[in-house]
Amino acid sequence: MRLSSARSSVALAALPLIALVFRNGHRFGDGWRIVGFLMFIIFWAAVIALAAWAFSRVVGTHRADKSPLDIARERLARGEISAEEFERIKQQLA
């Protein structure tokens, strides 16, 4: 087999691939449409996630105000402070 006929065979075998790449006048055909669609989905998912995060941060900061004595009671219940420390805090707050 001569070199020119080998090149011809390769070129003929590659024609269907070239046709797929330049289908409908667009380079790479529908492949980039799929990538664009996925980027669209990722973009809007990120926007929605950011909005949800920001909303939770804003809403989460408006908790019911607790008195210092309530906080001390919670710390006592969790075992962070002893009963003596709680009584000392209670005396200081009164």
N, CA and C of each residue as an Amber inpcrd file, in Angstrom:
protein
   282
   0.8510000  -1.1720000   0.0000000   0.0000000   0.0000000   0.0000000
   0.8950000   1.2330000   0.0000000   0.5880000   2.1390000  -0.8640000
   1.3930000   3.3640000  -0.9750000   0.9620000   4.3670000   0.0810000
   1.7990000   5.3090000   0.3420000   1.5340000   6.3220000   1.3600000
   0.3170000   7.1760000   1.0070000   0.1800000   7.5490000  -0.2320000
  -0.9570000   8.3960000  -0.6190000  -2.2800000   7.6450000  -0.4680000
  -2.2820000   6.3600000  -0.7500000  -3.5230000   5.6000000  -0.5870000
  -3.8320000   5.3990000   0.9030000  -2.8190000   5.3140000   1.7440000
  -3.0380000   5.2070000   3.1910000  -3.6510000   6.4950000   3.7150000
  -3.1470000   7.6280000   3.2120000  -3.7110000   8.9170000   3.6160000
  -5.1590000   9.0340000   3.1620000  -5.4420000   8.5770000   1.9920000
  -6.8040000   8.6240000   1.4700000  -7.7350000   7.7830000   2.3330000
  -7.2580000   6.6230000   2.7430000  -8.0760000   5.7390000   3.5670000
  -8.3730000   6.3810000   4.9210000  -7.3640000   7.0080000   5.5000000
  -7.5480000   7.6820000   6.7920000  -8.5120000   8.8480000   6.6310000
  -8.3620000   9.6120000   5.5590000  -9.2410000  10.7560000   5.3180000
 -10.6810000  10.3040000   5.1230000 -10.8680000   9.2260000   4.3930000
 -12.2290000   8.7180000   4.1940000 -12.8270000   8.1850000   5.4970000
 -11.9980000   7.5570000   6.3130000 -12.4770000   7.0370000   7.5910000
 -12.8150000   8.1740000   8.5520000 -12.1320000   9.3110000   8.4150000
 -12.3480000  10.4410000   9.3190000 -13.5390000  11.3010000   8.9100000
 -14.0600000  11.1450000   7.7210000 -15.1700000  11.9810000   7.2620000
 -16.3920000  11.9430000   8.1760000 -16.8160000  10.7650000   8.6390000
 -17.9740000  10.7810000   9.5530000 -17.6990000  11.5540000  10.8450000
 -16.4690000  11.4840000  11.3520000 -16.1180000  12.2300000  12.5650000
 -16.1400000  13.7300000  12.2980000 -15.6210000  14.1300000  11.1630000
 -15.6240000  15.5460000  10.7900000 -17.0640000  16.0340000  10.6330000
 -17.9010000  15.2010000  10.0660000 -19.3050000  15.5730000   9.9030000
 -19.9800000  15.7660000  11.2640000 -19.6340000  14.9450000  12.2420000
 -20.1980000  15.1000000  13.5760000 -19.7220000  16.3850000  14.2400000
 -18.4520000  16.7010000  14.0330000 -17.8810000  17.8860000  14.6540000
 -18.5130000  19.1520000  14.1020000 -18.7630000  19.2120000  12.8170000
 -19.2980000  20.4230000  12.1930000 -20.7660000  20.2770000  11.8060000
 -21.5170000  19.4820000  12.5370000 -22.9250000  19.2700000  12.2480000
 -23.7160000  20.5560000  12.4760000 -24.6920000  20.8130000  11.6410000
 -25.5780000  21.9760000  11.7150000 -24.8260000  23.3020000  11.6660000
 -23.6550000  23.2930000  11.1060000 -22.8950000  24.5210000  10.9790000
 -22.2620000  24.9980000  12.2750000 -22.4150000  24.2310000  13.3360000
 -21.8360000  24.6100000  14.6200000 -20.6810000  23.6720000  14.9290000
 -19.6010000  24.2490000  15.3220000 -18.4580000  23.4210000  15.6720000
 -18.7980000  22.6110000  16.9200000 -18.4740000  21.3580000  16.9260000
 -18.7270000  20.3960000  17.9970000 -20.2050000  20.1060000  18.1870000
 -21.0400000  20.5260000  17.3060000 -22.4440000  20.1250000  17.3150000
 -23.1390000  20.3880000  18.6330000 -23.8440000  19.4060000  19.1390000
 -24.6400000  19.5750000  20.3450000 -23.8270000  19.4530000  21.6210000
 -22.6030000  19.0820000  21.5320000 -21.7780000  18.9180000  22.7300000
 -21.6880000  20.1860000  23.5430000 -21.5120000  21.3110000  22.8910000
 -21.4030000  22.5800000  23.6130000 -22.7570000  23.0460000  24.1290000
 -23.8080000  22.6430000  23.4700000 -25.1330000  22.9780000  23.9850000
 -25.3550000  22.2950000  25.3310000 -24.9150000  21.0670000  25.4370000
 -25.0560000  20.3280000  26.6970000 -24.2280000  20.9960000  27.7860000
 -22.9940000  21.3770000  27.4420000 -22.1350000  22.0600000  28.4180000
 -22.7810000  23.3760000  28.8410000 -23.3110000  24.1240000  27.8860000
 -23.9750000  25.3820000  28.2090000 -25.1750000  25.1830000  29.1110000
 -25.9450000  24.1510000  28.8390000 -27.1060000  23.8500000  29.6720000
 -26.6780000  23.4760000  31.0880000 -25.6270000  22.6700000  31.2160000
 -25.1390000  22.2950000  32.5440000 -24.6120000  23.5140000  33.2960000
 -23.9230000  24.4170000  32.6030000 -23.4360000  25.6360000  33.2440000
 -24.6160000  26.5080000  33.6980000 -25.6700000  26.5490000  32.8950000
 -26.8870000  27.2840000  33.2550000 -27.4760000  26.7250000  34.5460000
 -27.5850000  25.4200000  34.6340000 -28.1320000  24.7690000  35.8310000
 -27.2370000  25.0350000  37.0430000 -25.9280000  24.8910000  36.8700000
 -24.9890000  25.1260000  37.9740000 -25.0600000  26.5710000  38.4370000
 -25.1430000  27.5050000  37.5000000 -25.2160000  28.9230000  37.8590000
 -26.4410000  29.2070000  38.7100000 -27.6180000  28.7600000  38.2580000
 -28.8290000  29.0570000  39.0080000 -28.8820000  28.3000000  40.3280000
 -28.3200000  27.1150000  40.3830000 -28.2420000  26.3890000  41.6570000
 -27.3700000  27.1570000  42.6450000 -26.2680000  27.7320000  42.1590000
 -25.3930000  28.5220000  43.0260000 -26.0980000  29.7960000  43.4910000
 -26.8400000  30.4450000  42.6180000 -27.5730000  31.6570000  42.9970000
 -28.6150000  31.3300000  44.0610000 -29.3600000  30.2510000  43.8730000
 -30.3810000  29.8620000  44.8450000 -29.7460000  29.4680000  46.1730000
 -28.6260000  28.7380000  46.1230000 -27.9430000  28.3470000  47.3570000
 -27.4120000  29.5660000  48.1020000 -26.8670000  30.5270000  47.3770000
 -26.3720000  31.7520000  48.0050000 -27.5110000  32.5380000  48.6360000
 -28.6360000  32.6370000  47.9370000 -29.7920000  33.3500000  48.4840000
 -30.3180000  32.6500000  49.7370000 -30.3800000  31.3250000  49.7160000
 -30.8530000  30.5740000  50.8830000 -29.9020000  30.7570000  52.0640000
 -28.6050000  30.7370000  51.7970000 -27.6200000  30.9360000  52.8570000
 -27.7590000  32.3360000  53.4600000 -27.8690000  33.3520000  52.5960000
 -27.9980000  34.7300000  53.0810000 -29.2850000  34.8980000  53.8880000
 -30.3660000  34.2990000  53.4190000 -31.6410000  34.3840000  54.1390000
 -31.5280000  33.7350000  55.5140000 -30.8760000  32.5790000  55.5820000
 -30.7420000  31.8980000  56.8760000 -29.8620000  32.6930000  57.8350000
 -28.8760000  33.3920000  57.2960000 -28.0170000  34.2130000  58.1540000
 -28.7930000  35.4010000  58.7160000 -29.6140000  36.0230000  57.8970000
 -30.3730000  37.1920000  58.3430000 -31.4460000  36.7750000  59.3380000
 -32.1790000  35.7320000  59.0290000 -33.2520000  35.2820000  59.9100000
 -32.6800000  34.6880000  61.1880000 -31.5590000  33.9970000  61.0940000
 -30.9640000  33.3430000  62.2490000 -30.4200000  34.3050000  63.2880000
 -30.1480000  35.5580000  62.9080000 -29.5820000  36.5040000  63.8610000
 -30.6430000  37.1570000  64.7370000 -31.9110000  37.0100000  64.4080000
 -32.9830000  37.6340000  65.1800000 -33.6230000  36.6210000  66.1290000
 -32.8300000  36.0890000  66.9900000 -33.3520000  35.1430000  67.9710000
 -34.0090000  35.9270000  69.1170000 -34.8240000  35.2210000  69.8650000
 -35.4340000  35.8570000  71.0300000 -34.3320000  36.2480000  72.0060000
 -34.4260000  37.4590000  72.5020000 -33.4020000  37.9250000  73.4390000
 -33.5110000  37.1440000  74.7460000 -32.3790000  36.6870000  75.2090000
 -32.3250000  35.9530000  76.4650000 -31.6460000  36.8380000  77.4980000
 -32.1210000  36.7270000  78.6820000 -31.4970000  37.4850000  79.7580000
 -30.1940000  36.7870000  80.1580000 -29.2910000  37.5250000  80.7760000
 -28.0480000  36.8880000  81.2400000 -28.3130000  35.7400000  82.2080000
 -29.3870000  35.8490000  82.9970000 -29.7240000  34.7750000  83.9310000
 -30.1700000  33.5180000  83.1750000 -30.9160000  33.7060000  82.0750000
 -31.3130000  32.5590000  81.2530000 -30.0840000  31.8620000  80.6590000
 -29.1470000  32.6520000  80.2280000 -27.9100000  32.0830000  79.6600000
 -27.1480000  31.3110000  80.7310000 -27.0960000  31.8750000  81.9270000
 -26.4090000  31.1910000  83.0300000 -27.1120000  29.8790000  83.3660000
 -28.4490000  29.8830000  83.3380000 -29.1960000  28.6430000  83.6020000
 -28.8770000  27.5740000  82.5490000 -28.8290000  28.0010000  81.2800000
 -28.4960000  27.0500000  80.2120000 -27.0850000  26.4980000  80.3910000
 -26.1610000  27.3530000  80.7780000 -24.7800000  26.8920000  80.9880000
 -24.7090000  25.9150000  82.1570000 -25.5000000  26.1750000  83.1810000
 -25.5540000  25.2590000  84.3260000 -26.1350000  23.9250000  83.8820000
 -27.1940000  23.9490000  83.0880000 -27.8320000  22.7200000  82.6130000
 -26.8830000  21.9180000  81.7200000 -26.0620000  22.5960000  80.9420000
 -25.1070000  21.8840000  80.0790000 -23.8740000  21.4140000  80.8430000
 -23.7280000  21.8660000  82.0650000 -22.5790000  21.4570000  82.8610000
 -21.3450000  22.3070000  82.6110000 -21.5020000  23.4480000  82.0000000
 -20.3600000  24.3260000  81.7280000 -19.9100000  25.0700000  82.9740000
 -20.8440000  25.3050000  83.8880000 -20.4990000  25.9730000  85.1440000
 -21.0530000  25.1460000  86.2930000 -20.4760000  25.3500000  87.4660000
 -20.9460000  24.6190000  88.6510000 -22.0890000  25.3920000  89.2980000
 -22.7270000  24.7770000  90.2760000 -23.8360000  25.4190000  90.9900000
 -23.3390000  26.6450000  91.7420000 -22.1210000  26.5520000  92.2780000
 -21.5540000  27.7030000  92.9900000 -21.3380000  28.8760000  92.0530000
 -20.8380000  28.5890000  90.8470000 -20.6320000  29.6550000  89.8680000
 -21.9690000  30.2600000  89.4480000 -22.9920000  29.4140000  89.3200000
 -24.3110000  29.9130000  88.9510000 -24.8420000  30.8550000  90.0270000
 -24.6930000  30.4540000  91.2850000 -25.1670000  31.3070000  92.3840000
 -24.3980000  32.6330000  92.4120000 -23.0960000  32.5790000  92.1540000
 -22.3050000  33.8160000  92.1400000 -22.7770000  34.7420000  91.0120000
 -23.0470000  34.1650000  89.8200000 -23.5410000  34.9580000  88.6910000
 -24.9080000  35.5400000  89.0250000 -25.7500000  34.7280000  89.6470000
 -27.1060000  35.1540000  89.9870000 -27.0570000  36.3320000  90.9780000
 -26.1450000  36.2660000  91.9380000 -25.9940000  37.3520000  92.9310000
 -25.4870000  38.6260000  92.2490000 -24.5690000  38.4560000  91.3000000
 -24.0150000  39.6330000  90.6170000 -25.0680000  40.2990000  89.7210000
 -25.9590000  39.5160000  89.1600000 -26.9680000  40.0620000  88.2630000
 -28.1450000  40.6880000  89.0150000 -28.3430000  40.2890000  90.2480000
 -29.4920000  40.7900000  91.0010000 -29.2890000  42.2200000  91.4640000
